[in-house]
């Protein structure tokens, strides 16, 4: 049992707050926990909600979420709501065969891809609405994980709560800024066309959750959502899994980061440039990137330009245990992002006791804490500042030990999934109370179904 499990404890027969357990539909259009924060969010939040005694049905499309089912969590299950899986490996952007088409939503999905757009948020939302309407009264609350599609407007049979990790318009602008020519800018604008829909949908939502104060302000500024509709519930690290282990040997010069090489938002190119500077003083310094290697583009060109082929390694598809040991083995964990709505990699690295070097982009300071106390903090997009921070940490074992211990303590105090689940369940009940006040008939129907179903699990 993890440390979080012992903290929260299974609360059989209650929702962990003395009230009846809830029946939750948790929607996620993209659920892979190994390539992006949304899948991590669904995996850990669903587990901790189930551990509190709630019934959680995750409804997701490909790549399907990985859930921590079993281990006594009878209230946790996955329902697959398949798309055409147009971006799967090894044949992304494929054209489906004729017999794969099931309805007009499938046709919309393919047509949007053919014209350079990203269809999954709208097509998943349409499939989810159809699925939920066919199951009227089976859920107390519907929780959407940043789909923000047109299909989620209107009556879904239960009050809707939506998590917006951060506005995707931020990603869009950073990619436009990094585009080398008008053709690339046109392609970026077409791909991110779905953000117009997300703006329209977000403004009509009565209940929005987000993961940091920075994201809350970005949602107000970029999406036009009223501030009084947005609640902050911090997420965190699995502090049982991500924990110190003195038995794992520290590898001299090792720096670890989590990033996709071709995503400007993650700032990997600045870390590569910093590594080239650092190796003048620390020849053994090397970088392990948890993520997919881009064979071409700015990062690949920077690695070649500085002769770093043997000093930068990309790893992909590793297990949770392998990831944790990799972070534990590093002398420095680095988050070089230009912007983050929260930064799970920062929280997870701190939870292992590995000293953190991070930028001040977006909400990272909310997670990482004060410069010199729980981390070293540098401005985003500044390779020289990153190099200076790396040199300090690689050359000072006492500083590494102090920051590592303080970082672990900060995560335990502020950022655990057990705390996130409790806060999220509180927001569910607030949304249900508002809905009951405006739709008394729905509240009565839900109560009747709960009584006759005989169980909330």
Buried (B, 14 or more C-beta within 10 A) or exposed (E): EBBBBEBBBBBEEBBBEEEBBBBBBBBBBBBBBBBBBBBBBBBBBBBBBBBBBBBBBBBBBBBBBBBBBEBEBBBBBBBEBEBBBBBEEEEEEBEBEEEEBEEEBBBBBBEBBEEEBBBBBBBBBBBBBEBBEEBBBBBBBBBBBBBBBBBBBEEBBBBBBBBBBBBBBBBBBBBBEBBEEEEEBEEBBEBBBBBEBBBBBBEEBBBBBBBBEBBBBBBBEBBEBEEEBBBBBBBBBBBBBBBBEEEBEBBEBBBBBBBBBBBBBBBBBBBBBBBBBBBEEBEEBBBBBBBBBBEEEBBBEBBEEBEBEEBBEBBEEEEEEEBBBBBBBBBBBBBBBBBBBBBBBBBBBBBBBBBBBBBBBBBBBBBBBEBEBBBBBBEBBBBEBBBBBBBBBBEEEEBBEBBBBBBBBBBBEBBBBBBBBBBBBBBBBBBBEEBBEEBEEBBEBBBEBBEEEEEBB
